[in-house]
Structure formats: C-alpha cells, structure tokens
Amino acid sequence: MAENNKVTVKKDVGSQVLDRVNQLCEAGFRLPADYSAANAIKASMLVLQETVDKNKRPVLEVCTPVSIQKALFKMVVCGMDVSLNQGYFICRGDKLTFQPSYFGHILQVKRLYPNWTPIAHTIREGDDFVYTIDPETGKMKLVKHEQKFENLDKEFEGAYVYLPCDDGSQELYVMTRKQIMKAWSKSSSQTLQVHKDFDEKMAIRTVINSGCTKVINATPRAIVAPDEDDDMQNIHQPNDEGQFAEFEEVNDEKPQAQLQEGKPTDDGSAEREKAMASGTGSEPMAAQEAPRPNDDEF
C-alpha cells in the first residue's frame, strides 16, 4: 500500500510542475508560441510510467519527486517534448535529469531562425574541398566542394553544415574526422558499430548537432535550460526523505544505456541506433544511467 502511495505521489508531480509553469507565465515567463506545456508534460508522464532503470525498476519508484519535477521543468523551459524524441530522461542513481536530443537542438535553432534548414555534407577522401575565412567578418565560406561518385565509398575526412546568422547570411561550420571521432568516442556504445555501419549519416548528425549547440549557446534570446537548483525548489514537496533507495554512485567512464523493460541491456541500444540511422526507427525514450555528457555525439 505504501509503495502505491509513493507512485501516486510521483505521478502528481506533472500537475505540480504545470501549476508552477502557469504561475510563471502569469508573471511574464514566455514559452514558444508553438509549444503546449500541458500536452508535453502529460505525454512525458506517460513515457515515464513505462520507463525503467538498468535494474528494470520503474523510474517513478526509483527517482525522487524533486528530481522528476526538475527534469520536467527543464524540458518545459526548453520547449521540448520527450514523447516527440526531442530529449531524453536520464536516470542517475535516484535522480532524474533531462537532456535535449539531436532533434531537440534542431528545434531550438529552427525557433530562432525559422527559415533555416540543416544542410550538411561529408567530405570524402579524394574530394576537392576548399574554404576561406573572410578577413572582415571572420566567417568561414565554402569556395568549392567537388565530389566524385566513386569517392562516396571512401573514408570520410570531415563534415560541414551551414549555420544561420542574424544578418540573414550563413556561416560554414566544419568538423574534421578527428573531431568527429573524438565526439563518437564519448558514445555509450563501446563498439561504435552503428557509427561504422552508417558513418555518412552519423557524421552528418554529429556536425549538425555540434553546430546547433554553437548557435544556441551564442544566441542571447535562445531558451537555455535552467540549472538544477532553479525555480522548481518553490514547488511544494511531500516529505519523502528516507523513502527512496540509497544514492548509487555511477562511474561515467563506463556508461550503460537503459532500455525499456523486456529488452536486453547489452546490445539493444545498438539495434535501436542502427534502426534510427537507417531511417526505420526513432530515438530511444527510455531512461539512461548516467551517459557521458556530450553535445556533439549525434
């Protein structure tokens, strides 16, 4: 009976977060015009009800109500929805956190620059790739990129994407193979098999995600997620001290992706990544146990 009461209390955290968001909106806080906080919170709570940690325990039972509220609040401030693959809920011990996904970062940039389309290409061995740096503005510009059909099966040497600028122009953003591989090395996948099988798509995703992060961090009007100790501390919390599992120390050097209950915990994430990279699947929404923080991975 006590366990059921704890789960019920945690299911109510969504309503408490929504109430606080509505109070902030009345005080002048603004959400994106195309975003419904109520819909996002309700949909995300449904996701949380089916999400388990690495031990297949429901995160609504494992994580504290305070951390669940902070994760939901961070998602709302970012104007994202986990149910639409715009972010992930990540379980660290008994704490739940939120992290924007590749699609979430694109969404943030699209809200800043509605006419921008993420166009990216890989640079293959044998390509004729030339760029220049404008001495007046410091912006990188593409001079020439000629790619022969037979180069498509060769190793990639880098990737680039066009990023939007306030004056309506675009800036070239380039990542070398070494930089991309460095980002991939922080993946929770130990074998990087998906990255190897779909290097074209994964390199493009990496350079787009990295470029979006640069735009978001450099734009004052961008909605950036709050810190852990932000306004959610003002929400009334039931006294749940001592009701939850002891905090689990997590070694970030060996992260383990968490899957939905009933799926294997060793290679299931790689299969989902492969399906998504091939265009037949979507990003995982299950909680993950403390993956390495990395904005550029993919």
Secondary structure, 3 states (H helix, E strand, C coil): CHHHHHHHHHHCHHHHHHHHHHHHHHCCCCCCCCCCHHHHHHHHHHHHHCCECCCCCEHHHHCCHHHHHHHHHHHHHCCCCHHHCCEEEEEECCEEEEEECHHHHHHHHHHHCCCCCCCEEEEECCCEEEEEECCCCCCEEEEEEECCHHHHHCCEEEEEEEEECCCCCEEEEEEEHHHHHHHHCCCCCCCCHHHHHCHHHHHHHHHHHHHHHHHHHHCCCCCCCCCCCCHHHHCCCCCCCCCCCCCCCCCCCCCECCCCCCCCCCCHHHHHHHHHHCCCCCCCCCCEECCCCCCCCC
